[in-house]
């Protein structure tokens, strides 16, 4: 989706998903006009297609003054590799909540909030924080909510007393017909008139506690009628007080949260389950390693991706890189951001799932692979190949080029899969940097073929594009080696430099998948640092001493 704005001689173009061919055409028309400068800003975009990349390159080559702004590091890195100069503005760093600084939780609610509060109290650990509940109640009723809540928790539950020092590990309730405030870390009960038709008023409590605790306060706006609390949300924002809203679909009385939601000042929109998970996180005092273990367990529960059997040193490096790029200083803050911000999780996911690859990596291995293809499959009617964990596509294009050189590409069916659907889109483009080209050219020459790598590409000064006759033969789609099953019977499976990131139990699971997916007599090609799992050692035999190619024999 393309929008543009004109300011004198400057044209600012904003691109957001989904992008289509009409957007490229419209952008080309804008470049044909007499502007002195174009600002092309990519919003929530991780990939752009070859047509748009080529258009930007050609217009810059024609000396157009084009400023490219990206908000996704994945796209920024991709464009930089292709020789584009870009300006990267991270939107995530403004979404970081200092979860590690929070000492007090304040829940504000009215009608319909009691069952939600009971559920939170029953399942929340507040050992290292204070929990304060300010709820609209009928002023003529004797307060017994403390007795009700006490049945569901081992934490002490009591009504706040004037002048009482606020302590961790205790659940406090605002008394009937009093406004609850704080002064110097102690409760202050006020007899002021009703505010927003309420006493206690959620708004007055938000104001007082936020002014005192600032970033050390976490506010959860629960269900209720009217708008008490909403008028102080700007103040919370200015004090950097974290704010979560109850998911309106879980409320019968919605207006307290829907009116708050309309202001777009919240940090989180929580279901009941998410509220409890977050509150429990606040009380955790883990080591760095324990936070990583917790993060991996929760990613599985919340997003259904299992990184638990990946090597911890790799996971830790990717977490540290994520924190560095988005200026996050605390592992606890990073954990909270990844778990409760879906965009942040996607960014982190991309960091974890991108593997290092190149064209014709280890040329001797490709020379042996070419000999295998010629010897075993030259006379076959067809050949099915699976590149598992294809990443950005260099390896599967290398195999396709070998098949083309042997005159076998037309009878080949080539599948290329990765569990990262964003990187698959890059692979489909088949566009690579000049640096990748130089390495590919050198590796290709070492294989010893008469043809040149240039015969299979289109080249310009900044990047190369794999020719359409190669790209059209590869079927790219998403597949997760950890959770998905076999989907075909293959003559050859290639999986290089993926298994090295997995611990032994996960490697065993993946080898079972490969074994089930290979025809009898089919071949498994691994990376130079990988070998057949011991459980399957008697089911494969090595093709040659100086290769990592294995034949299924049992």
C-alpha positions, 0 to 999 in steps of 0.5 A: 500500500503506497501513500505519498505527500508533496511538500514543495519540491519534495515527495515523501512516499510511505509504503506499508504491507501489502505491496503489489505491482500497482504500488511499484508502477505508482512509485515509478510514476512519482520518480518521473516527476520534477521533484528535487528529492524523494523520501521513500519510507518502508513501514511494517515491511520485512521484504520487497520484491525484485521489481521494486529493488530494480526500480530503486537501483535504476533511479539512483543510478540515474542520479535521483536524490532518494532517501530510503528509510526503513523501520525493520532491521531485516529489510535494512540489512538486506538493502545494505547488502545490495549496496543501498544506503539507508536510514534505519529507525527502530520503532521497538526501542520506544516499546521497551517497558522497564519491567525490571524496575517495577515494584508496585502493581495497581489494578483499577476496576469497577463492575465485572472486574471482581472475577478477573481480580480473583483469578489474578490473585489466585494465580499470581506470585507477588513475592517481590512486588506490592499489589494494590487494588482500587475498585468501585464499590457501593459505599454502604456495603461492609468491605469483605473482599479481603476475606474472599481473596484470602481464600485464593492466595497465601499472600496476605490480603488486607484493606489499606490503612492510613499512614501504613508503609507499603510492603512487598508480598502483600495485596492491598485493597482500597477501603470503601468511601475513601480515596487511596493515595500514596505519600512517601511510600505510605498510604494516604486515605483521603475524604475528598468528594467523589471524583468521576462519580466514584469514591474510591476513584481510580483516577485519583489513585493513578495520579498519586501513585504514578507521580510517586513511583513513576517507572516503578509502577505498573497499572492494569486497567480492568473491566468497568462502566464509565471512564474513571481512570481514563483521564489520567492515562496521559499522566501515566505516559508522561511519568513512564508508568507502564499501562496494560488494558484488559482485553475488552472481549473478556469484559461484560462492562467494557467502557473503562477499557474501550475508552482507554483503548481509544487513546492509544496510550497503553503498552499492553493489551492483555487477556486474563492469562497474559496479565497473570504471566506478566505479573508473575514475571515481575516477581522473578529474580532469575540469573541471565541463563534462567531468564533465557530458559524461561523465555524459550519455554514461554515462546513455545507456549505463546507462539508455538515455536520450539527453540528449547533444543537449540544450542544455548550459546547461539540463542544467547548470542542472538538475544544479545544482538537483539538487545544491542540493536534495540538499546535494551539493557536488561535481559528481563526487559527483553524477555517481556518485550519478546513475549508480549509484543508480537512485532518484537517476537517476529524481529527476534525470531528473524535473528534466531532463524537466519543461518550463514550460507553462500553459493557453492560453499566448500567447492569440493563437496559440490564437485562430488555432488555433481559427480553423484548427480551425473552417475546416479541420476543422469538416466533417471526420468525425474529427480526429486530434491529437497533443500531443508533449511534453505535460508536465503537460497544460495545453496538451493540455487547452487544445486539448481545451477549444477543440474542445469549444467548437467542438462538435468534441470528440466526433469528435476523437482526441487523443494526449498523450505525454511521455517522462516517465511520472511527469509523465504521471500528473500530466497524467492527474489534470487537477488544477492550482493556484489560480495556474494557474487565475488565469493560465488564466482571464486567457488564456482571456478574451483569446481572445475566447470567450463561454464562461468557463473555469469552464465546463470545470472544477471549482473549490475554494479551492486547486485546480481539476480539469478536467471528466471530459468533457474528460479522458476524450477524451485518451489519455496515454502515454509516447513519447520524441521522441529514440528512438521512431518515428512511431505514427500519421498526424495532422491536427495535431501540437502541440509547444510549447517543447520543441525549444528545449531541443534542439541542432540535430541533435536538432531535425532528427531530431524534425522528421523524426519530425513530418513522417512523422507528419503527413498531407499538408495537416496542421498543425504548431503550434510554440512562439513561440520555435521555427521549422521546421528549415531542412532542412524549410523547403520542405516546410512553408508558414506558415499566417499571418504572426503564428503558428507554425503550419505546413502540410505541403505536400510 
